[in-house]
Amino acid sequence: MERDSEPMSSRKSLFLACWIVGGLISILALVAAAQPATPVAAPVAAGPALTPTQRQQLDKIFTDPIFQKATVSVQVKRVRDGALLFEHEPDTFCIPASTNKLITGAAAYAILGTNYHFKTRLLADRRPTAQGVIQGNLYVVGGGDPDLTTEQVWKMVRALWLSGVRQVTGDLVGDDSFHDEERYYPEWGPKSFQAYRAPLGALSVNYNTIEFWVRPGPTEGAPAFVSLNPHPAGLTIQGAINTVAGRGNKTVMTMTDNAVQISGQLGIEAHPDPTYQAVRDPLTFALGTIREMMKTQGITIAGQSRPGNAPKGAVLIHEHESAELPIIIRRLYRFSNNFTAEQIARTIGAVTSGQPGSRENGAAAVTNWLRQENLYREGEVIFDGSGLSKDNRQSAASMVAVLEWMGRNPRAFPEYLDAQPIGGVDGTLRRRFKKSSLYGRVRAKTGFVNGAVTLAGYCYDARGEIYAFASLVNDFQTVTGVRGPQQLTERLLEILMQ
């Protein structure tokens, strides 16, 4: 006799029930898989822990007399995940000085694009004849190019000659309407001939500065050799410099709109570097330089040089393109050229607004970009592109936010990082970090105006991890001059990057 067991009908019922339940589970699983997954917030990465020794060393820096009464804003974050390594008053707003150029450059990459070229166009009333004669005017239309150097002017004029032009019966007309007519901002201080405060203009040559070269004569008592680069048509050199014994250099150069006054003495054994002077009238300077270059290339102009707008029906003869934007920004960061930064900022304003580029629409465009990318911090002020004005305001946190954003931008970050000076090696950092453990590991932009010493950029730690950092120091004790806060900032990075 069999042992008691479930009846056959009960087992069939159980099998059927299991089959139905299993099917329902499979269907529900398929439905769930078809639904969009609920995003799960990624955990915030914990930053590397500082050792007690590091904390003691950092405390010593911030109790230094130079920093005690200063306003100091510092933040350091790991680029790959945003982990915070260190901060001190990160949301305190300060004058950023030339570290402001980091914001300008980042905005230019984002708004203009890494393939952007500044364009200077040569237009004419009519096409040149078979004999190379332009019946009418030749128009030079500026596109805000900050890098239209003497060499680039030569290339542009040479291209004009190669296109067959030999003579212009009318005027040489400069059109700089791509930017507004404001040449200098009052917030920069009194006008001067200092090259770092050169005036602005959509058609500008050689950063609106003249290189003043002087070399001793062949014998004592002979006049020294003096040359200008560029030397525009209509600008005369007045006075003389005498060659004397020794290596001394007591030369003086002053400028007016139409003349360069020189005087003084130069030792026969001297090898002076060039000095630079800003011009007062960018458009006149540009047209004078272009006209003189055309003369050397064998192109004659019957009329005068004057400002004016190219007519709508003008014929394009040649379009000169600048280097790509990353190359220009690299030069900007390496040498902290204020003129270049302002030309870029005004061009951003012109491109985004459709109006002549200005300080105001350039600053508005950069601010709008910061807001769109959630990088703007309340209280931040973008006043100009260079940081020359003390009306700019940045905090360490606002600057690091932009540096982090660029660090996550694979299309622009390699060029952005490469553009910045290398500690102890080149640019404005060539004399800093030379004997430091961070030699060659800092890629950063310096900044200095009266009362403000700043440094911001990127730094590699001892394990090769890259960090974004900003250190803004305002109203420091001046007993040690600028070098005091610079050294404390350098020491701060050395401690953190161990």
FENJOCOR-V386063 format. One line per field, one symbol per residue. psi: psi as a letter, one per 30 degrees, with the letter a starting at -180 (. if undefined). burial: # if it has 24 or more other ideal C-beta (glycine too) atoms within 12 Angstrom, else .. A space follows every 50 residues. Layout:
psi=???
burial=???
This chain:
psi=kllklkleeeeeeeeeeeeeeeeeeeeeeeeeffkkkkkkkkkkkklkkk leeeeeeeeeefgkeefegljkkkkkkkefggkkekljhfgkklkfbfff feeeeeeeeeeelfgkkkkkkjllelkklfggkjjalkkjjkggjfgile eeeeeeeeeeefffkfkkfbljkkjhfflagkfkkfffakklgkefhkll kfjkkhghlkkjkkkllflkflklkklkjlilkfjlkkalkkkllagljh kkklkaeglkkklalkkfgkiklllkkklejeeeeeeeeeeeeeeffgkk kealklllkklegkkkekjkkllleeeeeeeeeeghjeeeeeeeeeeeee effglkkleefeeeeeeeeeeeghfkkkfkjjeaffgfkgfkklleeeee eeeeeefgjfffeeeeeffklkkfelbfgfglgeglfgkffkjlklkklk fkklkkblkkafggkkkklkjkklhlkgfgaefdfeeeeeeeeeefg.
burial=.................................................. ...#...#..##.#.##..##########..################### ############.#.##########..#...###.############### .######.###.#.#.##############.####..#....#.###### ################......##.#.######.#.#...####....#. #.#.#....#.#.#####.#.#..####################..#.#. #...#.##.#...##.##.####.########################## ##...############.##....###..##################### ########...##.##########.####..##..#.#..#########. .##########...##########.#.....#.###############
